[in-house]
Amino acid sequence: MTLARLAIPEVALLTPPRFADARGHFSETFNAERFRREVADVSFLQDNQSLSRARGTIRGLHLQLPPFAQGKLVRVVRGAVFDVAVDVRAGSPHYGRHVGATLSAENGAQLWIPPGFLHGFCTLEPDTEVLYKVTAAYDRGSERGIVWNDPTLAIPWPIAPGDCVLSDKDAALPPWSEGLAWFRV
């Protein structure tokens, strides 16, 4: 597995090797022992899957506050996304900064996003399916979010604001300036 640390080094891009032949290919997409040794010493409790029908669907930016903070290992099994992590860890030298990567069924890349990061993605193709492992169960009372196109964060989304597809919930998320108090605890 190729492991690349991004500009925020706690966020990692992992690309498992593929073994191809006339039938197609095989890849070991996750190995708990190796992940704990080389990436992060965590255990995953749940697997989630989403299907986004339209290109330009944006999901996020979401997180859960401690003690229900989630680390996520994200991969795409059909289509492609631009996946983003925003550091909201109090005291982090990267606080308020983001990193992103393109994940696709074709490239097989996965993004590790540790607890303490907002997470979101934009689909680059129609009918995109995303699978992700999480380190903590969902807790509605701990859920928070920031609007995807906040100008302070200046995330270079690959879609124009008028061309994106959002849930009502994500469209109503507050700006960065209103959410700062959540992340300074």
Kinemage of the C-alpha trace (Angstrom):
@kinemage 1
@onewidth
@group {chain A} dominant
@subgroup {mainchain}
@vectorlist {calphas} color= white
{ca met a 1} P 0.000 0.000 0.000
{ca thr a 2} L 1.245 3.440 -0.889
{ca leu a 3} L 0.901 5.893 2.002
{ca ala a 4} L 1.185 9.645 1.415
{ca arg a 5} L 0.821 12.231 4.173
{ca leu a 6} L -0.884 15.394 2.962
{ca ala a 7} L -0.085 19.028 3.859
{ca ile a 8} L -1.799 18.346 7.171
{ca pro a 9} L 0.244 15.243 8.035
{ca glu a 10} L -2.389 13.543 10.183
{ca val a 11} L -4.513 13.196 7.032
{ca ala a 12} L -3.272 10.381 4.815
{ca leu a 13} L -3.909 9.208 1.277
{ca leu a 14} L -3.672 5.436 0.992
{ca thr a 15} L -3.598 3.589 -2.311
{ca pro a 16} L -3.719 -0.194 -2.182
{ca pro a 17} L -2.036 -2.093 -5.005
{ca arg a 18} L -4.198 -3.793 -7.609
{ca phe a 19} L -3.392 -7.159 -9.060
{ca ala a 20} L -4.882 -7.359 -12.536
{ca asp a 21} L -5.387 -10.162 -14.997
{ca ala a 22} L -7.821 -10.983 -17.811
{ca arg a 23} L -10.703 -11.283 -15.305
{ca gly a 24} L -10.255 -7.795 -13.806
{ca his a 25} L -8.377 -6.952 -10.627
{ca phe a 26} L -8.051 -7.768 -6.920
{ca ser a 27} L -7.062 -5.420 -4.119
{ca glu a 28} L -6.809 -5.717 -0.352
{ca thr a 29} L -8.527 -2.472 0.618
{ca phe a 30} L -8.087 -2.687 4.393
{ca asn a 31} L -5.867 -4.522 6.863
{ca ala a 32} L -6.515 -3.564 10.502
{ca glu a 33} L -3.072 -4.501 11.817
{ca arg a 34} L -1.224 -2.644 9.084
{ca phe a 35} L -3.516 0.387 9.368
{ca arg a 36} L -2.917 0.635 13.134
{ca arg a 37} L 0.836 0.248 12.663
{ca glu a 38} L 1.344 2.615 9.703
{ca val a 39} L -1.519 5.126 9.778
{ca ala a 40} L -3.399 5.441 13.084
{ca asp a 41} L -3.955 3.261 16.132
{ca val a 42} L -7.759 3.163 15.888
{ca ser a 43} L -10.543 0.629 15.597
{ca phe a 44} L -13.426 1.019 13.183
{ca leu a 45} L -16.926 0.411 14.533
{ca gln a 46} L -19.154 0.945 11.542
{ca asp a 47} L -19.166 1.030 7.736
{ca asn a 48} L -21.355 3.555 5.890
{ca gln a 49} L -22.266 3.856 2.218
{ca ser a 50} L -23.754 6.716 0.234
{ca leu a 51} L -25.006 6.963 -3.332
{ca ser a 52} L -25.167 10.380 -4.972
{ca arg a 53} L -27.140 10.378 -8.214
{ca ala a 54} L -26.049 13.728 -9.649
{ca arg a 55} L -22.608 15.060 -10.520
{ca gly a 56} L -21.945 18.057 -8.289
{ca thr a 57} L -23.626 16.607 -5.206
{ca ile a 58} L -21.992 18.012 -2.094
{ca arg a 59} L -22.193 16.237 1.257
{ca gly a 60} L -20.758 18.172 4.175
{ca leu a 61} L -18.942 19.765 5.826
{ca his a 62} L -19.755 17.554 8.860
{ca leu a 63} L -18.234 16.271 12.088
{ca gln a 64} L -19.151 14.990 15.512
{ca leu a 65} L -17.834 16.597 18.675
{ca pro a 66} L -16.086 14.592 21.409
{ca pro a 67} L -16.725 12.176 22.979
{ca phe a 68} L -18.340 10.950 19.730
{ca ala a 69} L -15.716 12.370 17.341
{ca gln a 70} L -15.248 10.120 14.332
{ca gly a 71} L -12.186 9.225 12.338
{ca lys a 72} L -13.112 8.210 8.776
{ca leu a 73} L -11.486 6.073 6.111
{ca val a 74} L -13.182 7.062 2.846
{ca arg a 75} L -13.113 5.308 -0.522
{ca val a 76} L -15.121 5.371 -3.736
{ca val a 77} L -16.414 2.162 -5.320
{ca arg a 78} L -18.193 3.786 -8.270
{ca gly a 79} L -17.564 7.213 -9.774
{ca ala a 80} L -15.327 9.882 -8.250
{ca val a 81} L -15.273 12.626 -5.601
{ca phe a 82} L -13.194 15.564 -4.510
{ca asp a 83} L -12.859 14.770 -0.778
{ca val a 84} L -11.990 17.447 1.797
{ca ala a 85} L -10.851 17.539 5.431
{ca val a 86} L -10.767 20.780 7.464
{ca asp a 87} L -8.699 20.824 10.670
{ca val a 88} L -10.749 22.070 13.637
{ca arg a 89} L -8.552 20.682 16.413
{ca ala a 90} L -8.031 23.343 19.068
{ca gly a 91} L -4.351 24.259 19.266
{ca ser a 92} L -3.433 22.593 15.971
{ca pro a 93} L -0.871 24.471 13.846
{ca his a 94} L -3.155 23.678 10.891
{ca tyr a 95} L -6.366 24.939 12.546
{ca gly a 96} L -8.841 26.181 9.939
{ca arg a 97} L -6.826 24.806 7.011
{ca his a 98} L -8.024 22.155 4.607
{ca val a 99} L -6.607 19.415 2.418
{ca gly a 100} L -8.308 17.566 -0.388
{ca ala a 101} L -7.827 14.654 -2.738
{ca thr a 102} L -9.597 13.069 -5.669
{ca leu a 103} L -10.841 9.586 -4.834
{ca ser a 104} L -12.269 7.386 -7.556
{ca ala a 105} L -13.180 3.819 -8.325
{ca glu a 106} L -10.480 3.977 -10.977
{ca asn a 107} L -7.587 5.167 -8.765
{ca gly a 108} L -8.611 3.123 -5.689
{ca ala a 109} L -7.265 5.820 -3.353
{ca gln a 110} L -8.620 6.173 0.188
{ca leu a 111} L -8.486 9.160 2.518
{ca trp a 112} L -7.894 8.818 6.269
{ca ile a 113} L -9.475 11.729 8.138
{ca pro a 114} L -8.788 11.596 11.882
{ca pro a 115} L -11.181 12.831 14.577
{ca gly a 116} L -11.179 16.620 14.858
{ca phe a 117} L -11.742 17.358 11.182
{ca leu a 118} L -14.742 18.565 9.242
{ca his a 119} L -15.366 16.278 6.278
{ca gly a 120} L -17.149 16.748 2.991
{ca phe a 121} L -17.039 15.756 -0.645
{ca cys a 122} L -18.285 16.768 -4.075
{ca thr a 123} L -19.169 14.127 -6.648
{ca leu a 124} L -17.324 14.411 -9.946
{ca glu a 125} L -19.446 11.834 -11.778
{ca pro a 126} L -23.104 10.800 -11.666
{ca asp a 127} L -24.104 7.733 -9.623
{ca thr a 128} L -21.091 7.935 -7.330
{ca glu a 129} L -20.942 5.489 -4.416
{ca val a 130} L -18.786 6.231 -1.381
{ca leu a 131} L -17.922 3.751 1.375
{ca tyr a 132} L -16.394 4.875 4.630
{ca lys a 133} L -15.409 3.325 7.896
{ca val a 134} L -15.900 5.312 11.122
{ca thr a 135} L -14.288 5.013 14.542
{ca ala a 136} L -17.351 6.056 16.580
{ca ala a 137} L -21.099 5.589 16.312
{ca tyr a 138} L -23.356 8.378 15.106
{ca asp a 139} L -24.678 10.669 17.823
{ca arg a 140} L -27.209 13.282 16.664
{ca gly a 141} L -26.497 15.610 19.614
{ca ser a 142} L -22.784 15.741 18.760
{ca glu a 143} L -23.249 16.471 15.061
{ca arg a 144} L -22.074 19.846 13.757
{ca gly a 145} L -21.376 21.321 10.357
{ca ile a 146} L -20.174 24.339 8.423
{ca val a 147} L -21.554 25.453 5.076
{ca trp a 148} L -19.568 23.959 2.210
{ca asn a 149} L -18.700 27.210 0.407
{ca asp a 150} L -17.689 29.379 3.354
{ca pro a 151} L -15.384 32.121 1.984
{ca thr a 152} L -13.099 32.020 5.040
{ca leu a 153} L -12.236 28.376 4.339
{ca ala a 154} L -11.849 29.064 0.590
{ca ile a 155} L -12.048 25.404 -0.418
{ca pro a 156} L -11.457 25.074 -4.189
{ca trp a 157} L -14.570 23.010 -4.934
{ca pro a 158} L -14.733 21.744 -8.523
{ca ile a 159} L -18.308 22.970 -8.982
{ca ala a 160} L -19.934 26.375 -9.330
{ca pro a 161} L -22.321 27.281 -6.479
{ca gly a 162} L -25.306 27.335 -8.831
{ca asp a 163} L -24.502 23.867 -10.180
{ca cys a 164} L -24.287 21.953 -6.904
{ca val a 165} L -26.857 19.630 -5.363
{ca leu a 166} L -27.274 19.980 -1.575
{ca ser a 167} L -29.597 18.585 1.050
{ca asp a 168} L -31.747 21.166 2.829
{ca lys a 169} L -29.785 20.375 5.989
{ca asp a 170} L -26.387 21.061 4.358
{ca ala a 171} L -27.641 24.213 2.624
{ca ala a 172} L -28.684 25.615 6.029
{ca leu a 173} L -25.377 24.958 7.812
{ca pro a 174} L -23.825 28.025 9.474
{ca pro a 175} L -20.695 29.842 8.300
{ca trp a 176} L -17.276 29.274 9.834
{ca ser a 177} L -17.548 32.418 11.977
{ca glu a 178} L -20.670 31.077 13.737
{ca gly a 179} L -19.203 27.619 14.363
{ca leu a 180} L -15.858 28.646 15.864
{ca ala a 181} L -17.028 28.177 19.474
{ca trp a 182} L -17.793 24.486 18.791
{ca phe a 183} L -14.208 23.735 17.855
{ca arg a 184} L -12.345 25.576 20.591
{ca val a 185} L -13.375 23.208 23.392
